[in-house]
Amino acid sequence: MNILLVDDDVLVTTALKTILETDSAICVTGTGCCGQDAIRLYRELQPDILLMDIRMKNMDGLEAAQEILLEFPQAKILLLTTFADDEYLVRSLKIGTKGYLLKQDYANLIPAIHAVYSGQTVLGSEVVNRLPELLQKENAVDGKKYGLTEKELEIVRAVANGLSNREIADALFLSEGTVRNYLSAVLEKLTLRDRTQLAIYYYKHMTQENNDYENIG
């Protein structure tokens, strides 16, 4: 498989290339040192996997990954970093990368490459341990801020996740009529017209209140 390797530290790039090419199935076909390099070389080389650092000058790996995935939605991008940063992790998942590993986790690098190549998404062990807390933060929307009760907020989340009234009723042990009443009340409180507008409102406003960044993914 052909790998494009992008990192702003030449020593790291050399070390990673050496490690990867101990596997006869892996060939590093190109290297770069910034996000612009990643975009240019990806277009030129069309690698099987892009292995890229996050923290780089001028354009970081997340910005480059987002631009590449807009142009090449099937791109397999595996991000590397020295820090298990919550914001980086959430952004990488929302963008649609195929993995997030810590650089110091060298032992799992080659297995991760093979897993991504086969279509899996991989996360380092330290990253996996952060997920429950991150997911809890993502869901920690204050309904009172929007004039909603906790039950109404549950209805909003369910609608945003694409559930029908029947599915919401089953999940929350309510009747469909009760769900419709809740939904009507929510739409009126938020001055929205229908459930589609409600879903858009949820993702545009409510899921952003816990993050320091917007318009990702």
N, C-alpha and C positions, 0 to 999 in steps of 0.2 A: 504494500500500500504506500502511496505517496503522501508525505507529510510536509506541510509548510510550517516553519518554525519562526516565530516572531518574538523577540525580547530585546529590550534596550541595553542589556548587559552582555557584552561580547563573551565574557567568560562563562556566563550561564548558558548562552546559546551553544557554545562549544561543548560544554559538559552535557547538555541535554541531547545534542546530536550524537555524541559518543555513546551515551546510554541507550538511546533509541536504536541505533544501528548495530547494537549487539544482537538484535533480533533480525534474522535474515529476511523476514517478511516486510520489514520497514525500510523505507528509503527516504531520507530527508532531501527533497528536491529543490528546496529554496529556503533562504533565511532572510529576515528583515529586522529592523530595530525600532519601528514605530507603527502607529495605527495606519498612517498613509501607506507605508510599505505593505502592510497586511492587505489592504484593499487592492493596491496595484498588482501585487504578486498573486493574489487569489484570482483576479481576473485573468492574469496571464497564464498561470500554471494549472488552475482548476484542480487543486489537490484533493485527495480523499478526505483528509482531515487538516484543519488549521489548529495548531497548538500555539497559544498566544498568551503573553503576559498581560496583566491588567494595567498596572501602573507604568505608563510610558509618557514621555514628553510629547507635547503638541497635541496628539490625539491618543487617548488611552484605548485599551483593548475592548472595553465595553462599547465605546462609540464606534470603533471599527467593526465590531461584531454586528452591531445593529445595522450599520450601513450595508455590510456584506449580505446579511440575511434578508434585507429588503430587496436586494438585487438577485440573490441566490437563496431562495427559501429553504432549499434542501441541504444547504451547507452544514457540515458537521464541524462545529467549533468547540474546542476544549480549552477552557481558560485556566491559567496558572497564576497564583499569587502567593506572596509570603505571609499574608494576613487573612484570617477567617473573618473578614469584614461583613457585617450583616447587610449593609446597603449594597455592597458588591454582589453578594449572594442573591438577594432578592431581585436586583436588576438583571443579573445574568439569567435567572430562571424566567423572568418576564419577557426578556428579549427572545429567548428560545435557543440558547446555547445547549450543547449536548453534555456539558460537564464542567465541574469546578473543582480544582485540586490545589492543594498547597504544594509549593515547590519542594519543600523538604520531604515530601512523601514520595521519594524516588522509587521505592520498592513497588509501588502500585502504578507507576507511570505506564509501563508497557502493557500490563493487563487492562488499564483504562483505555489506552489507544485501541486495543483489540475490541473492547466492549463497545466503544463509540462507533467503530467501523462496522460492527454487526447491527448497529441501530439502537443500542441502549444509551441511556443517560447515566452518567456516573458522577458521584460526589464522594469526596474524601471522608474518612471516618469522623474527623473533627467537624466537618461541614454538616454531616448527617445529624450529629448530636445537637446542632444549633436549630434544626428545622422545627421541632415542636414549639419552641419559644417564639420563633419567627412567625409561624402560622398563627399563634395566639395573638401576637401583635397585629397581624394583618386583619384579624377579625375583631379587634378591640375598638369597634366603632361606638361612639357615645350617641345612642338614639335620642337622648334628651336634647342634644344640640339641634336636632332636626324636628323636635316636637313629637317624636315617636316613642311608643312604649316598647318594651323588650320583645313582646310578641309581634308587634308590627315590624320591628327590625328583622325578626326571623323570617317574616313573610317577604320582606324586601330582598334578603339574601337568597331565599329560595327562588324568587322570580329571576334574580340576576344570574343564578346558576341554571336557568332554563327549565325549571320544573313547572308542570301544568298545575292548575288548581286542584285536580284530583290527586296528583303526586304530593303536593304540599299538604293537602288534607290528611293523607295517609301518614306522611312523615311526622306531622305535628299532632296527630290524633284529634283532628277537627272535622267538621262536616264541610262539604264544598260550599254550602251557603255561607258558613261562618268565614271561610277563606275569602269569598267574594266580598263580604262586608268589610273585612280587614283591609283588603286591597283597595276598595273604594275609598275608605277613610284615609289610607296612606296617599293615594293619588290626590285627594282633596287637600291634605295637609301640605304636600310638596308642590301643589299646583301643576301637576303633570296630567297628560291626557290619557296615556295607556301604559301597559306593562313594558313595552319596548322602551319608551322614554324613561321609565322607572329603572330598568336595567342599565341604561346608559348613564343615568344620574348616579346610580350606585358606584359604578366603576370610575366615573369622572370625578366625583366629589368625595364619597365616603371612604373608598379604599386609598385615597391620597392623603387623608388627614394624618396618618401615622408615618408618612414618608417625607423625606426632605427633598424629593425630586418628583417631577411630574412628566407626563406624556412619554412614558416608557412602555414599550411592548406594543 
